[in-house]
């Protein structure tokens, strides 16, 4: 189910060539194509590509199995000459609902969490098992502190290291039990969801990948094109907000520098002074949209200052 469909439809209006760089179930790609755009759909999950191809076919849409941040994907996006690029950084319903993918804390789910499922789209990569069984206390502490705002992050990291000395982490129950041991018996699904999300972000290096990819995606847009990003995590949203704000500045030199030596012009404008949030009606229909935030940046037209 597409998130913030009304906002995405308004953003897509007038598009001729659009990139859905996080294809997922194809809901946003369908909106883009309905708006009249030819679409390039990108996802590193081969299952997502196959499912969307079955649903939408190949009329005015083409597919690429890759992470949107991969150099080959950035090259393909630039060659497509898009006037819209969309990133929806959430986990697709299919990934969550497929227990063997390991994105859920339902009992017995394997600790995998790779966005590409180990296919060609993500080159294999570390799994959640690898993170929990091999990362040192300091690195685990940073994951739970920075990505989950967990004040007992170090205690949780130590508990994980202690437990893995006896038996390796293999399924969701192992991580849930470690969380309960530290947060107490009253901990429940909100805590599990927050900490499983932090683990997923670490497995897929999502924050670093986003920060590295955004400038390249901006530059791939044609003049006047718009980059839209839907985030679900405060760390992701902070990266997007700060990048968009810096791109819109005339000067990015240090404040006390007497002479401007930077680009001396904005790269575009932020079209969302505040993020667009889902309406209560949408959250009622699609609870997974409740934390979504949509921000939009527009690249300068040729010759515009």
C-alpha positions as MATLAB code, in Angstrom:
seq = 'XXXXXXXXXXXXXXXXXXXXXXXXXXXXXXXXXXXXXXXXXXXXXXXXXXXXXXXXXXXXXXXXXXXXXXXXXXXXXXXXXXXXXXXXXXXXXXXXXXXXXXXXXXXXXXXXXXXXXXXXXXXXXXXXXXXXXXXXXXXXXXXXXXXXXXXXXXXXXXXXXXXXXXXXXXXXXXXXXXXXXXXXXXXXXXXXXXXXXXXXXXXXXXXXXXXXXXXXXXXXXXXXXXXXXXXXXXXXXXXXXXXXXXXXXXXXXXXXXXXXXXXXXXXXXXXXXXXXXXXXXXXXXXXXXXXXXXXXXXXXXXXXX';
ca = [
       0.000    0.000    0.000;
       1.515    3.368   -0.971;
       2.240    5.788    1.855;
       1.031    9.424    1.664;
      -0.635    8.767   -1.711;
      -2.273   12.206   -1.987;
       1.018   14.005   -1.321;
       2.878   11.766   -3.777;
       0.215   12.343   -6.461;
       0.570   16.117   -6.053;
       4.356   15.844   -6.155;
       4.221   13.654   -9.292;
       1.932   15.972  -11.236;
       3.506   17.101  -14.503;
       6.226   14.441  -14.464;
       7.442   12.906  -17.728;
      10.188   10.592  -16.441;
      10.182    9.430  -12.832;
      12.348    7.109  -10.764;
      10.868    5.083   -7.941;
      14.185    4.225   -6.334;
      12.632    2.039   -3.620;
      10.062    0.107   -5.634;
       8.731   -2.199   -2.905;
       5.196   -3.294   -3.740;
       4.921   -0.859   -6.642;
       2.239    1.374   -5.123;
       4.129    4.592   -5.700;
       5.299    3.468   -9.146;
       1.645    2.995  -10.075;
       0.907    6.567   -8.943;
       3.810    7.911  -10.984;
       2.759    6.032  -14.102;
      -0.851    7.146  -13.667;
       0.431   10.737  -13.566;
       1.723   10.199  -17.104;
       5.367    9.495  -16.360;
       7.565    6.780  -17.765;
       8.951    5.039  -14.678;
      12.240    3.432  -13.730;
      11.619    1.168  -10.734;
      14.616    0.201   -8.619;
      14.816   -2.253   -5.731;
      17.542   -4.495   -4.404;
      14.947   -7.117   -3.483;
      14.428   -9.508   -6.387;
      11.090  -10.587   -4.896;
       9.852   -6.980   -5.022;
      10.921   -6.620   -8.642;
       9.192   -9.855   -9.640;
       5.967   -9.053   -7.773;
       5.711   -5.538   -9.195;
       6.491   -6.747  -12.707;
       3.577   -9.172  -12.410;
       1.320   -6.415  -11.096;
       2.270   -3.503  -13.371;
       3.752   -5.230  -16.415;
       6.244   -3.427  -18.629;
       4.197   -0.673  -20.287;
       5.905    2.648  -19.520;
       7.902    1.067  -16.722;
      11.297   -0.585  -16.616;
      13.056   -2.323  -13.731;
      16.505   -2.450  -12.181;
      17.505   -4.808   -9.378;
      19.962   -2.792   -7.324;
      20.370   -0.618   -4.273;
      19.570    2.982   -5.227;
      22.968    3.965   -3.838;
      25.019    1.560   -5.974;
      27.234    3.359   -8.533;
      25.622    1.395  -11.382;
      22.149    2.473  -10.208;
      23.170    6.133   -9.928;
      24.555    5.954  -13.466;
      21.311    4.385  -14.716;
      19.233    7.029  -12.943;
      21.241    9.883  -14.455;
      20.957    8.308  -17.930;
      17.170    8.150  -17.461;
      17.042   11.999  -17.145;
      14.332   11.999  -14.475;
      12.279   14.988  -13.410;
      11.136   13.120  -10.278;
      13.010   10.769   -7.956;
      11.236    9.154   -4.999;
      12.741    7.376   -2.013;
      10.381    5.571    0.357;
      12.736    4.361    3.066;
      10.334    2.073    4.871;
      10.309   -1.711    4.848;
       7.699   -3.056    2.457;
       4.673   -4.935    3.768;
       5.836   -7.989    1.836;
       9.188   -7.982    3.633;
       7.572   -7.619    7.051;
       4.921  -10.232    6.369;
       7.424  -12.793    5.046;
       8.700  -14.212    8.332;
      11.756  -15.883    6.806;
      13.117  -12.462    5.815;
      13.614  -11.752    9.523;
      12.174   -8.210    9.730;
       9.642   -9.206   12.380;
       9.864  -10.046   16.057;
       7.257  -12.788   15.644;
       8.397  -16.009   17.298;
      10.893  -18.124   15.413;
      11.736  -15.593   12.693;
      15.362  -15.901   11.515;
      17.612  -12.958   12.290;
      18.380  -11.914    8.711;
      16.994   -8.414    7.899;
      18.905   -7.886    4.660;
      16.850   -5.615    2.407;
      17.957   -7.551   -0.654;
      17.468  -10.920    0.943;
      20.998  -11.923    0.000;
      20.279  -11.621   -3.721;
      22.250   -9.786   -6.370;
      20.684   -6.504   -5.338;
      22.700   -6.238   -2.131;
      25.654   -8.492   -2.801;
      24.938  -10.726    0.193;
      25.925   -8.534    3.107;
      25.930   -9.072    6.858;
      22.823  -10.391    8.559;
      21.267   -9.478   11.891;
      22.789  -12.731   13.195;
      26.231  -11.488   12.213;
      25.702   -8.178   14.004;
      24.453   -9.742   17.233;
      27.010  -12.559   17.259;
      30.177  -10.673   16.272;
      29.968   -6.943   16.890;
      31.724   -5.687   20.055;
      29.968   -3.992   22.961;
      30.927   -0.489   21.827;
      29.509   -0.945   18.352;
      26.300   -2.564   19.585;
      25.885    0.227   22.128;
      26.110    2.812   19.367;
      23.452    0.994   17.323;
      20.896    0.930   20.143;
      21.718    4.413   21.372;
      21.816    6.225   18.028;
      19.118    4.331   16.132;
      16.702    3.439   18.968;
      17.360    6.229   21.514;
      17.731    3.462   24.075;
      19.090    4.804   27.376;
      20.088    1.278   28.472;
      21.984    0.654   25.236;
      25.243   -0.379   26.905;
      23.500   -2.773   29.274;
      21.695   -4.363   26.322;
      24.945   -4.656   24.369;
      26.646   -6.354   27.329;
      23.719   -8.743   27.759;
      23.947   -9.723   24.078;
      27.683  -10.416   24.351;
      27.140  -12.413   27.554;
      24.406  -14.549   25.999;
      26.236  -15.303   22.778;
      29.091  -16.878   24.733;
      26.680  -19.676   25.659;
      24.663  -19.915   22.450;
      24.655  -17.844   19.251;
      21.707  -15.642   18.346;
      19.705  -17.305   15.581;
      16.041  -16.313   15.733;
      13.925  -13.382   16.860;
      13.179  -14.986   20.235;
      16.873  -14.781   21.172;
      16.948  -11.007   20.676;
      13.546  -10.514   22.335;
      14.723  -12.440   25.394;
      17.859  -10.294   25.649;
      15.720   -7.154   25.437;
      13.377   -8.411   28.152;
      16.313   -9.314   30.391;
      17.513   -5.701   30.317;
      14.323   -3.667   29.921;
      12.293   -5.844   32.276;
       9.227   -8.064   31.991;
       6.973   -5.091   31.222;
       8.800   -4.423   27.949;
       6.650   -5.202   24.955;
       6.018   -4.733   21.236;
       6.850   -0.984   21.117;
      10.289   -1.718   22.600;
      10.824   -4.715   20.351;
       9.787   -2.733   17.262;
      12.150    0.126   18.130;
      15.152   -2.107   18.787;
      14.513   -4.444   15.849;
      14.331   -1.346   13.632;
      17.697   -0.179   14.996;
      19.185   -3.576   14.214;
      17.762   -3.447   10.664;
      19.239    0.013   10.113;
      22.642   -1.279   11.202;
      22.442   -4.416    9.044;
      21.693   -2.401    5.918;
      23.831    0.667    6.792;
      20.725    2.684    5.974;
      21.719    6.066    7.426;
      25.182    6.105    5.846;
      23.809    4.844    2.529;
      21.174    7.575    2.460;
      23.658   10.353    3.278;
      26.051    9.181    0.567;
      23.347    8.775   -2.095;
      21.358   11.995   -1.715;
      23.800   14.353   -3.519;
      24.145   11.940   -6.437;
      20.362   11.621   -6.749;
      19.991   15.409   -6.657;
      22.523   15.788   -9.443;
      20.764   13.115  -11.524;
      17.619   15.256  -11.737;
      17.025   17.446  -14.753;
      16.797   21.194  -13.926;
      13.480   21.837  -12.224;
      13.235   18.197  -11.147;
      12.090   17.200   -7.685;
      13.536   14.758   -5.178;
      11.004   13.404   -2.677;
      11.987   11.361    0.374;
       9.654    9.524    2.763;
      11.345    8.662    6.069;
      10.179    6.687    9.098;
      13.043    7.251   11.527;
      14.305   10.432   13.174;
      17.885    9.728   12.052;
      16.829    9.381    8.414;
      14.684   12.495    8.573;
      17.522   14.480   10.150;
      19.856   13.551    7.289;
      17.288   14.565    4.669;
      16.322   17.808    6.422;
      19.946   18.903    6.880;
      20.949   18.019    3.319;
      17.974   19.838    1.798;
      18.627   22.879    4.001;
      22.296   23.052    2.982;
      21.507   22.673   -0.720;
      19.121   25.630   -0.513;
      21.697   27.971    1.038;
      23.443   30.663   -1.024;
      26.712   30.189    0.830;
      28.089   27.304    2.859;
      31.409   28.896    3.840;
      32.308   29.081    7.559;
      30.511   32.056    9.195;
      33.698   34.057    9.942;
      35.336   33.508    6.541;
      35.781   37.006    5.011;
      35.420   35.993    1.345;
      33.047   33.430   -0.107;
      34.925   30.559   -1.755;
      32.077   28.039   -2.037;
      29.540   27.631   -4.837;
      27.984   31.028   -3.955;
      24.501   30.031   -5.090;
      21.710   27.708   -3.965;
      21.321   24.383   -5.722;
      17.547   24.580   -5.480;
      14.744   25.151   -3.014;
      13.039   23.176   -0.279;
       9.351   22.835   -1.148;
       8.341   21.451    2.250;
       9.132   23.902    5.056;
       7.787   21.225    7.380;
       7.457   17.564    6.469;
       4.132   16.335    5.109;
       2.587   13.892    7.578;
      -0.112   11.253    7.059;
      -3.681   12.179    7.868;
      -5.435   10.284   10.683;
      -7.622    8.613    8.068;
      -4.585    7.145    6.337;
      -3.097    5.907    9.606;
      -6.396    4.201   10.420;
      -6.233    2.309    7.118;
      -2.459    1.817    7.071;
      -0.952    1.880   10.610;
       2.566    1.468    9.188;
       2.279    5.011    7.819;
       2.034    6.598   11.267;
       5.699    7.657   11.463;
       6.076    8.669    7.790;
       7.436   12.115    6.911;
       7.686   13.430    3.343;
      10.158   16.141    2.311;
      10.697   17.567   -1.182;
      13.601   19.426   -2.795;
      13.448   21.062   -6.230;
      16.601   21.494   -8.292;
      17.145   24.943   -9.834;
      16.000   25.555  -13.367;
      18.757   26.237  -15.891;
      19.966   29.815  -15.445;
      17.895   30.340  -12.286;
      19.552   31.834   -9.196;
];
